[in-house]
Amino acid sequence: MNTDFDHFKLKIDWKPSAYHGFTVRKSVSQSLWKKIRLEVLKNNQNTCSICGYKPSEEIDLKRLHVHEVEEYGESELICTLKGLNLICVKCHAFHHLGRTFGTLNKDQIEDLMNHFTAVNNCMEQDFKEYYRFVRDQKRQNAPSILELLETFNEEDTVKFFIDGNIPYKEDVISQLKKKGLYREIENKRPISEHFVRYILKGEKFNFNDFKTQEEWDNYTADLEEYVKSKKSDKK
């Protein structure tokens, strides 16, 4: 199966179930989000950042969505907002694929498939292979049900951290803090994917897996920290 999908402009994604229904948009006032949306529309010239769709009539601006680019904590219910992208309704559907395909009829799904293959200049079979690849990756990285039960209590609620440079950022943080929904966290680089694979999961090391100098530097930095922590444990 082909696993080289980096060239795709339109990606597939969906939120972890623990984070369903929790967004910054729903957690701030409608008036503030309206100002944010207008700013994002202006900054992007009313154009989808993925496929280039631009409404010819003002009434069709509703077909442009402000997509929240998020990262999700696994040990804590922390949703980190990395940025805001302006994308059309069709491109947005693929960022919430589970919900999308569960609510549409056959003709609507076929229309979305045509959009995906047109944007990525690919075939329907490429979509199917890409979907399986993303699904398997998410299953591999997802915590087990038992881990989730041990980590999250029923009274826990999702909190947010704003990492990206978004319009009215300070106002957003202020409103989230007033509701007790903001969590300051250390802005630390995520653990290297190669460190997770080779050290934590024990996969066979392959130097050719490193595509950039940055990937190698991040791996070696994480490895050094790991060795230091092991030495400290022995003292």
KEPA-716523 format. One record per residue: y, z, x of N, C-alpha, C in turn. Coordinates in nm, 2 decimals. Layout:
% residues N
     n_v     n_w     n_u    ca_v    ca_w    ca_u     c_v     c_w     c_u
       Y       Z       X       Y       Z       X       Y       Z       X
...
This chain:
% residues 235
     n_v     n_w     n_u    ca_v    ca_w    ca_u     c_v     c_w     c_u
   -0.12    0.00    0.08    0.00    0.00    0.00    0.13    0.00    0.09
    0.22   -0.08    0.05    0.35   -0.09    0.12    0.42    0.04    0.11
    0.48    0.10    0.22    0.55    0.22    0.21    0.69    0.21    0.27
    0.73    0.08    0.29    0.87    0.06    0.35    0.96    0.02    0.24
    1.03    0.12    0.18    1.12    0.10    0.07    1.27    0.13    0.11
    1.29    0.16    0.23    1.43    0.20    0.27    1.53    0.10    0.24
    1.49   -0.03    0.23    1.59   -0.14    0.20    1.63   -0.15    0.05
    1.56   -0.07   -0.03    1.59   -0.08   -0.17    1.73   -0.01   -0.20
    1.82   -0.08   -0.27    1.95   -0.02   -0.30    1.93    0.08   -0.42
    1.85    0.04   -0.51    1.82    0.13   -0.63    1.70    0.21   -0.61
    1.71    0.34   -0.60    1.60    0.43   -0.57    1.55    0.50   -0.70
    1.43    0.55   -0.69    1.36    0.63   -0.79    1.37    0.78   -0.76
    1.40    0.86   -0.86    1.41    1.00   -0.83    1.39    1.07   -0.97
    1.36    1.20   -0.96    1.37    1.29   -1.08    1.38    1.44   -1.03
    1.43    1.52   -1.12    1.46    1.66   -1.08    1.33    1.74   -1.09
    1.32    1.84   -1.00    1.21    1.94   -1.02    1.22    2.01   -1.16
    1.11    2.04   -1.22    1.11    2.09   -1.35    1.19    2.22   -1.36
    1.19    2.31   -1.26    1.26    2.43   -1.26    1.41    2.41   -1.28
    1.46    2.29   -1.24    1.61    2.27   -1.25    1.65    2.18   -1.37
    1.55    2.15   -1.45    1.59    2.07   -1.57    1.70    2.14   -1.66
    1.80    2.06   -1.69    1.90    2.11   -1.78    2.01    2.18   -1.71
    2.00    2.20   -1.58    2.11    2.27   -1.51    2.19    2.17   -1.42
    2.31    2.16   -1.45    2.40    2.07   -1.37    2.54    2.14   -1.36
    2.61    2.09   -1.26    2.75    2.14   -1.25    2.83    2.09   -1.37
    2.81    1.97   -1.41    2.88    1.91   -1.53    2.87    2.00   -1.65
    2.75    2.05   -1.68    2.73    2.14   -1.80    2.78    2.28   -1.78
    2.81    2.31   -1.65    2.85    2.45   -1.62    3.00    2.47   -1.60
    3.08    2.36   -1.61    3.22    2.37   -1.60    3.28    2.32   -1.73
    3.41    2.35   -1.75    3.47    2.31   -1.88    3.47    2.16   -1.90
    3.47    2.11   -2.02    3.48    1.97   -2.05    3.61    1.91   -2.00
    3.72    1.98   -2.01    3.85    1.93   -1.96    3.85    1.91   -1.81
    3.78    2.00   -1.73    3.78    1.98   -1.59    3.69    1.86   -1.56
    3.57    1.85   -1.62    3.48    1.74   -1.59    3.55    1.61   -1.63
    3.63    1.60   -1.73    3.70    1.48   -1.77    3.79    1.44   -1.66
    3.86    1.53   -1.60    3.95    1.50   -1.48    3.87    1.45   -1.36
    3.76    1.51   -1.34    3.67    1.47   -1.23    3.62    1.33   -1.25
    3.58    1.30   -1.37    3.53    1.17   -1.41    3.63    1.06   -1.39
    3.75    1.09   -1.43    3.86    0.99   -1.42    3.89    0.96   -1.27
    3.88    1.07   -1.19    3.91    1.05   -1.04    3.80    0.97   -0.98
    3.67    0.99   -1.02    3.56    0.92   -0.96    3.57    0.77   -1.01
    3.61    0.75   -1.13    3.62    0.61   -1.18    3.73    0.54   -1.09
    3.84    0.61   -1.07    3.95    0.55   -1.00    3.91    0.52   -0.85
    3.84    0.62   -0.79    3.80    0.60   -0.65    3.70    0.49   -0.63
    3.63    0.45   -0.73    3.53    0.35   -0.72    3.57    0.22   -0.80
    3.69    0.21   -0.83    3.74    0.09   -0.90    3.66    0.05   -1.02
    3.61    0.15   -1.09    3.53    0.13   -1.22    3.41    0.04   -1.19
    3.35    0.06   -1.08    3.23   -0.02   -1.04    3.11    0.06   -1.00
    3.00    0.02   -1.05    2.87    0.09   -1.01    2.85    0.07   -0.86
    2.83    0.18   -0.79    2.81    0.18   -0.65    2.68    0.13   -0.60
    2.59    0.10   -0.70    2.45    0.05   -0.66    2.45   -0.10   -0.69
    2.46   -0.14   -0.81    2.44   -0.28   -0.85    2.57   -0.36   -0.86
    2.69   -0.29   -0.86    2.81   -0.36   -0.87    2.86   -0.39   -1.01
    2.80   -0.34   -1.11    2.84   -0.37   -1.25    2.98   -0.31   -1.27
    3.07   -0.39   -1.33    3.20   -0.35   -1.36    3.24   -0.39   -1.50
    3.26   -0.30   -1.59    3.29   -0.33   -1.73    3.42   -0.42   -1.74
    3.41   -0.52   -1.83    3.53   -0.60   -1.85    3.62   -0.55   -1.95
    3.57   -0.46   -2.04    3.65   -0.39   -2.14    3.65   -0.24   -2.12
    3.76   -0.18   -2.15    3.77   -0.04   -2.14    3.67    0.04   -2.22
    3.63   -0.01   -2.33    3.54    0.06   -2.42    3.40    0.07   -2.35
    3.37   -0.02   -2.26    3.24   -0.02   -2.19    3.24    0.07   -2.07
    3.35    0.14   -2.04    3.35    0.24   -1.93    3.25    0.35   -1.95
    3.21    0.37   -2.08    3.11    0.47   -2.10    2.97    0.43   -2.05
    2.96    0.31   -2.01    2.83    0.27   -1.94    2.83    0.30   -1.79
    2.94    0.36   -1.75    2.94    0.41   -1.61    2.93    0.56   -1.61
    2.83    0.61   -1.54    2.80    0.76   -1.53    2.84    0.81   -1.40
    2.88    0.94   -1.40    2.90    1.02   -1.28    2.77    1.09   -1.25
    2.70    1.04   -1.15    2.58    1.10   -1.11    2.59    1.21   -1.00
    2.54    1.32   -1.03    2.54    1.44   -0.94    2.43    1.42   -0.83
    2.47    1.41   -0.71    2.37    1.40   -0.60    2.34    1.54   -0.56
    2.21    1.58   -0.58    2.17    1.72   -0.56    2.06    1.74   -0.47
    2.05    1.86   -0.41    1.94    1.90   -0.33    1.89    2.04   -0.39
    1.76    2.06   -0.39    1.71    2.18   -0.46    1.64    2.27   -0.37
    1.67    2.40   -0.39    1.61    2.51   -0.31    1.46    2.53   -0.36
    1.37    2.56   -0.27    1.23    2.59   -0.30    1.20    2.74   -0.30
    1.27    2.82   -0.22    1.25    2.96   -0.22    1.35    3.03   -0.31
    1.46    2.97   -0.35    1.56    3.02   -0.44    1.60    2.91   -0.54
    1.65    2.96   -0.66    1.70    2.86   -0.75    1.84    2.82   -0.72
    1.86    2.75   -0.61    1.99    2.70   -0.57    2.00    2.55   -0.58
    2.09    2.50   -0.66    2.11    2.36   -0.66    2.24    2.32   -0.58
    2.22    2.25   -0.48    2.34    2.21   -0.39    2.39    2.07   -0.43
    2.52    2.07   -0.47    2.58    1.94   -0.51    2.63    1.88   -0.38
    2.58    1.76   -0.34    2.61    1.69   -0.22    2.72    1.59   -0.24
    2.74    1.55   -0.36    2.85    1.45   -0.39    2.83    1.39   -0.53
    2.92    1.30   -0.57    2.93    1.24   -0.70    2.93    1.09   -0.68
    2.83    1.02   -0.74    2.83    0.87   -0.73    2.86    0.81   -0.87
    2.93    0.71   -0.87    2.95    0.63   -0.99    2.85    0.52   -1.00
    2.76    0.53   -1.11    2.66    0.44   -1.12    2.65    0.40   -1.27
    2.60    0.28   -1.30    2.58    0.23   -1.44    2.47    0.30   -1.51
    2.46    0.29   -1.64    2.36    0.36   -1.72    2.22    0.31   -1.68
    2.20    0.18   -1.64    2.07    0.14   -1.60    2.03    0.19   -1.47
    2.12    0.19   -1.37    2.08    0.25   -1.24    2.06    0.40   -1.26
    2.13    0.46   -1.34    2.12    0.61   -1.36    1.98    0.64   -1.42
    1.93    0.56   -1.50    1.80    0.58   -1.56    1.69    0.60   -1.46
    1.70    0.54   -1.34    1.60    0.55   -1.24    1.61    0.68   -1.16
    1.72    0.75   -1.17    1.74    0.87   -1.10    1.68    0.99   -1.19
    1.64    0.96   -1.31    1.58    1.06   -1.40    1.46    0.99   -1.46
    1.37    0.94   -1.38    1.27    0.85   -1.43    1.18    0.91   -1.53
    1.14    1.03   -1.51    1.04    1.09   -1.60    1.10    1.10   -1.74
    1.22    1.15   -1.75    1.29    1.16   -1.88    1.31    1.02   -1.94
    1.35    0.92   -1.86    1.38    0.79   -1.91    1.26    0.72   -1.97
    1.15    0.71   -1.90    1.04    0.64   -1.95    0.97    0.71   -2.07
    1.00    0.84   -2.08    0.94    0.92   -2.19    1.02    0.90   -2.32
    1.13    0.84   -2.32    1.22    0.83   -2.44    1.24    0.68   -2.49
    1.20    0.59   -2.41    1.24    0.45   -2.44    1.12    0.37   -2.49
    1.15    0.26   -2.57    1.04    0.18   -2.62    1.00    0.07   -2.51
    0.90   -0.01   -2.55    0.85   -0.11   -2.45    0.96   -0.21   -2.41
    1.04   -0.26   -2.50    1.14   -0.36   -2.47    1.25   -0.30   -2.38
    1.29   -0.17   -2.41    1.39   -0.11   -2.32    1.34   -0.08   -2.18
    1.21   -0.05   -2.17    1.15   -0.03   -2.04    1.15   -0.16   -1.96
    1.11   -0.26   -2.03    1.10   -0.40   -1.97    1.24   -0.44   -1.92
    1.35   -0.41   -2.00    1.48   -0.44   -1.96    1.52   -0.37   -1.83
    1.48   -0.24   -1.82    1.51   -0.16   -1.70    1.43   -0.21   -1.58
    1.31   -0.25   -1.60    1.23   -0.31   -1.49    1.29   -0.44   -1.44
    1.34   -0.52   -1.53    1.41   -0.64   -1.49    1.54   -0.61   -1.40
    1.61   -0.50   -1.44    1.72   -0.46   -1.37    1.68   -0.41   -1.23
    1.58   -0.33   -1.22    1.53   -0.28   -1.09    1.49   -0.39   -1.00
    1.41   -0.49   -1.04    1.37   -0.60   -0.96    1.48   -0.69   -0.92
    1.59   -0.70   -1.00    1.70   -0.79   -0.97    1.79   -0.72   -0.86
    1.81   -0.59   -0.88    1.90   -0.52   -0.78    1.83   -0.51   -0.65
    1.70   -0.49   -0.64    1.63   -0.47   -0.52    1.56   -0.60   -0.47
    1.58   -0.71   -0.54    1.53   -0.84   -0.50    1.38   -0.83   -0.47
    1.30   -0.77   -0.57    1.16   -0.75   -0.55    1.08   -0.79   -0.67
    0.95   -0.76   -0.67    0.87   -0.79   -0.78    0.83   -0.67   -0.85
    0.77   -0.68   -0.98    0.73   -0.56   -1.05    0.63   -0.48   -0.98
    0.54   -0.55   -0.91    0.44   -0.48   -0.83    0.50   -0.39   -0.72
    0.61   -0.44   -0.66    0.68   -0.35   -0.57    0.73   -0.23   -0.63
    0.78   -0.24   -0.75    0.82   -0.12   -0.82    0.71   -0.02   -0.84
    0.59   -0.07   -0.88    0.48    0.01   -0.91    0.43    0.08   -0.78
    0.43    0.01   -0.67    0.39    0.07   -0.54    0.49    0.18   -0.50
    0.62    0.15   -0.52    0.73    0.24   -0.48    0.72    0.37   -0.57
    0.69    0.35   -0.70    0.68    0.46   -0.79    0.56    0.55   -0.74
    0.45    0.50   -0.71    0.34    0.57   -0.66    0.37    0.65   -0.53
    0.44    0.58   -0.45    0.48    0.64   -0.32    0.57    0.76   -0.34
    0.67    0.75   -0.43    0.76    0.86   -0.45    0.69    0.97   -0.52
    0.61    0.94   -0.62    0.53    1.04   -0.69    0.44    1.12   -0.60
    0.37    1.05   -0.51    0.28    1.12   -0.41    0.36    1.21   -0.32
    0.48    1.16   -0.27    0.56    1.24   -0.18    0.61    1.37   -0.25
    0.65    1.36   -0.38    0.70    1.47   -0.45    0.59    1.57   -0.47
    0.47    1.52   -0.50    0.35    1.61   -0.52    0.32    1.69   -0.39
    0.33    1.61   -0.28    0.29    1.67   -0.15    0.39    1.78   -0.11
    0.52    1.76   -0.15    0.62    1.86   -0.11    0.65    1.97   -0.21
    0.60    1.95   -0.33    0.62    2.05   -0.43    0.55    2.18   -0.41
    0.61    2.30   -0.43    0.54    2.42   -0.42    0.44    2.43   -0.53
    0.33    2.51   -0.51    0.23    2.52   -0.61    0.28    2.61   -0.72
    0.21    2.60   -0.83    0.25    2.68   -0.95    0.25    2.83   -0.92
    0.15    2.87   -0.84    0.14    3.02   -0.80    0.26    3.06   -0.72
    0.30    2.97   -0.63    0.42    3.00   -0.54    0.54    3.01   -0.63
    0.56    2.92   -0.73    0.67    2.93   -0.82    0.67    3.06   -0.89
    0.56    3.10   -0.95    0.55    3.22   -1.02    0.59    3.34   -0.94
    0.55    3.34   -0.81    0.58    3.45   -0.72    0.73    3.45   -0.68
    0.79    3.34   -0.68    0.92    3.32   -0.63    1.03    3.35   -0.74
    1.01    3.29   -0.85    1.11    3.29   -0.96    1.07    3.39   -1.07
    1.16    3.47   -1.11    1.14    3.56   -1.22    1.20    3.50   -1.35
    1.16    3.55   -1.46    1.21    3.49   -1.59    1.36    3.50   -1.60
    1.41    3.61   -1.55    1.56    3.63   -1.56    1.64    3.55   -1.46
    1.57    3.49   -1.37    1.65    3.41   -1.27    1.71    3.29   -1.34
    1.83    3.25   -1.29    1.89    3.13   -1.34    1.94    3.05   -1.22
    1.95    2.92   -1.24    2.00    2.83   -1.14    2.14    2.86   -1.10
    2.17    2.87   -0.97    2.31    2.88   -0.92    2.34    2.76   -0.84
    2.47    2.74   -0.81    2.51    2.62   -0.75    2.59    2.65   -0.62
    2.58    2.55   -0.53    2.66    2.55   -0.41    2.72    2.41   -0.39
    2.85    2.40   -0.37    2.91    2.27   -0.36    2.93    2.24   -0.21
    2.85    2.15   -0.17    2.85    2.11   -0.02    2.94    1.98    0.00
    2.94    1.89   -0.10    3.01    1.77   -0.08    3.16    1.78   -0.11
    3.23    1.67   -0.07    3.37    1.66   -0.10    3.39    1.59   -0.23
    3.41    1.67   -0.34    3.42    1.62   -0.47    3.56    1.64   -0.52
    3.61    1.57   -0.62    3.74    1.59   -0.68    3.75    1.73   -0.74
    3.86    1.80   -0.73    3.89    1.93   -0.79    3.78    2.03   -0.75
    3.74    2.02   -0.62    3.63    2.11   -0.57    3.66    2.25   -0.59
    3.78    2.30   -0.56    3.82    2.44   -0.57    3.82    2.49   -0.71
    3.86    2.40   -0.80    3.86    2.44   -0.94    3.71    2.45   -0.99
    3.63    2.36   -0.95    3.49    2.37   -0.99    3.43    2.50   -0.94
    3.45    2.53   -0.81    3.39    2.66   -0.75    3.45    2.78   -0.83
    3.58    2.78   -0.86    3.64    2.89   -0.93    3.57    2.91   -1.06
    3.55    2.81   -1.14    3.49    2.82   -1.27    3.34    2.87   -1.26
    3.27    2.82   -1.16    3.13    2.86   -1.14    3.13    3.01   -1.10
    3.22    3.05   -1.02    3.22    3.19   -0.98    3.25    3.29   -1.09
    3.34    3.24   -1.18    3.37    3.33   -1.30    3.25    3.35   -1.39
    3.16    3.25   -1.39    3.04    3.26   -1.47    2.92    3.32   -1.39
    2.95    3.36   -1.27    2.84    3.41   -1.19    2.74    3.31   -1.15
    2.78    3.18   -1.14    2.68    3.07   -1.11    2.70    3.01   -0.98
    2.79    3.07   -0.89    2.81    3.01   -0.76    2.75    3.10   -0.65
    2.69    3.03   -0.56    2.62    3.10   -0.45    2.66    3.04   -0.32
    2.73    3.12   -0.24    2.77    3.08   -0.10    2.64    3.08   -0.01
    2.61    2.97    0.05    2.50    2.96    0.14    2.55    2.90    0.27
    2.47    2.93    0.38    2.51    2.88    0.51    2.48    2.73    0.51
    2.58    2.65    0.55    2.57    2.51    0.56    2.49    2.47    0.68
    2.36    2.47    0.67    2.27    2.45    0.78    2.19    2.32    0.76
    2.16    2.25    0.87    2.09    2.13    0.86    1.95    2.16    0.81
    1.89    2.07    0.72    1.76    2.09    0.67    1.66    2.08    0.79
    1.54    2.14    0.77    1.44    2.13    0.88    1.39    1.99    0.89
    1.37    1.95    1.01    1.33    1.81    1.04    1.20    1.78    0.97
    1.20    1.66    0.91    1.07    1.61    0.84    0.96    1.60    0.94
    0.99    1.56    1.06    0.88    1.55    1.17    0.83    1.69    1.21
    0.92    1.79    1.21    0.88    1.92    1.25    0.78    1.97    1.14
    0.82    1.95    1.01    0.73    1.99    0.90    0.59    1.93    0.91
    0.59    1.80    0.94    0.46    1.72    0.95    0.38    1.76    1.07
    0.44    1.77    1.19    0.36    1.79    1.31    0.33    1.94    1.34
    0.42    2.02    1.31    0.41    2.17    1.34    0.36    2.25    1.23
    0.42    2.23    1.11    0.38    2.32    1.00    0.26    2.26    0.93
    0.24    2.13    0.92    0.13    2.07    0.85    0.02    2.03    0.94
    0.04    2.03    1.07   -0.06    2.00    1.17   -0.10    1.85    1.18
   -0.02    1.76    1.14   -0.05    1.62    1.15   -0.05    1.58    1.30
   -0.12    1.47    1.33   -0.13    1.42    1.46    0.01    1.36    1.51
    0.05    1.40    1.62    0.18    1.36    1.67    0.19    1.21    1.71
    0.29    1.14    1.66    0.31    1.00    1.69    0.45    0.98    1.73
    0.48    0.95    1.85    0.62    0.93    1.90    0.68    0.81    1.83
    0.61    0.71    1.79    0.66    0.60    1.73    0.72    0.62    1.59
    0.69    0.74    1.53    0.74    0.78    1.40    0.89    0.80    1.41
    0.95    0.83    1.53    1.09    0.86    1.54    1.17    0.73    1.55
    1.25    0.71    1.45    1.32    0.58    1.44    1.46    0.59    1.50
    1.52    0.71    1.51    1.65    0.72    1.57    1.65    0.84    1.67
    1.76    0.84    1.75    1.77    0.95    1.85    1.80    1.08    1.77
    1.87    1.07    1.66    1.90    1.19    1.58    1.77    1.26    1.53
    1.68    1.17    1.48    1.55    1.23    1.44    1.48    1.31    1.55
    1.48    1.25    1.67    1.42    1.32    1.78    1.49    1.44    1.82
    1.62    1.44    1.82    1.70    1.56    1.85    1.68    1.67    1.75
    1.68    1.64    1.63    1.65    1.74    1.52    1.51    1.80    1.54
    1.42    1.72    1.57    1.28    1.77    1.58    1.27    1.86    1.70
    1.33    1.82    1.82    1.32    1.91    1.93    1.40    2.04    1.92
    1.51    2.03    1.84    1.59    2.15    1.82    1.51    2.25    1.73
    1.44    2.20    1.63    1.36    2.29    1.54    1.24    2.34    1.62
    1.19    2.26    1.71    1.07    2.31    1.79    1.11    2.42    1.88
    1.23    2.41    1.94    1.28    2.51    2.03    1.30    2.64    1.96
    1.36    2.63    1.83    1.38    2.75    1.75    1.25    2.82    1.71
    1.15    2.73    1.69    1.02    2.78    1.65    0.95    2.86    1.77
    0.96    2.80    1.88    0.90    2.86    2.00    0.97    3.00    2.03
    1.10    3.00    2.02    1.18    3.12    2.04    1.13    3.23    1.94
    1.11    3.19    1.82    1.08    3.29    1.71    0.94    3.35    1.74
    0.85    3.26    1.79    0.71    3.30    1.82    0.71    3.40    1.94
    0.80    3.38    2.04    0.81    3.46    2.15    0.86    3.60    2.11
    0.96    3.60    2.02    1.02    3.72    1.97    0.92    3.80    1.89
    0.83    3.74    1.82    0.73    3.81    1.74    0.63    3.88    1.83
    0.61    3.83    1.95    0.51    3.89    2.04    0.57    4.01    2.11
    0.70    4.02    2.12    0.76    4.14    2.19    0.75    4.27    2.11
